[in-house]
């Protein structure tokens, strides 16, 4: 039962990673630094291989599931700090 839950969690996490990586890769300009580009490519490839491994009937490792969930949460989170730490009050607007 726990193995089935781990497989389901890994499938959801890998799917979320692919959903977030694909548009990010498509929006990259030629000016994007190569480490960022290749990091996202490798993350997307790892998620795709994780899904193929699950469909092939492979077993899951709890450490892999935790890592995939962490990456999925990281990609889903808001990365623009101005939206996270908006300290202006509602009535405080510039003309």
Secondary structure, 3 states (H helix, E strand, C coil): CHHHHHHHHHHHHHHHHHHHHHHHHHHCCCCCCHHHHHHHHHHHHHHHHHHHHHHCCCCCCHHHHHHHHHHHHHHHCCCCHHHHCCCCCCCCCCC
